[in-house]
């Protein structure tokens, strides 16, 4: 398999959809665990999901579930990471 086949537009779109759904799910799961007083997902893990491309899912989960909305690391960090990733992609393409 060639590198061009691995990094095809179709595969990149599939990856972005999956990582965002996964990030959204992780935000929901952490909020659920918080409500039940159970073991939590570490904050750095949540940030890693966003850095790996799950910014949209992370932001959606944060506001839909009202999770981590009082922490500036997330309120500013998630959108900032997403913007940086979009700019990086735009600079790479053009």
C-alpha positions, 0 to 999 in steps of 0.5 A, a space after each residue: 500500500 502506498 503512502 498516498 493511499 493511506 493519506 487519501 482525502 477519504 481516509 483523512 475524512 474518516 479519521 476526523 469523523 471517528 476522532 471527533 465522535 470518540 472525543 465527544 464520547 469521552 467528554 460524555 463519559 467523563 461527565 457521567 463519571 463526575 456525576 456519579 463520583 467515580 474514577 475520572 478520565 485525566 484532563 491531559 487525556 481529554 486534551 490529547 484527544 483534541 490534539 489528535 484532531 477531536 477539537 469539534 467533538 471536544 468543544 461540542 461535548 464540553 458545551 452540550 454536557 456542560 463539562 469543563 466549562 469553568 476551566 480556562 484550560 479547556 474553554 480557551 485550549 480546545 478552540 485554540 488547538 482546533 484553530 491551530 490545526 485548521 491553520 496548519 492544514 490550510 498552510 499544508 494544502 495551499 
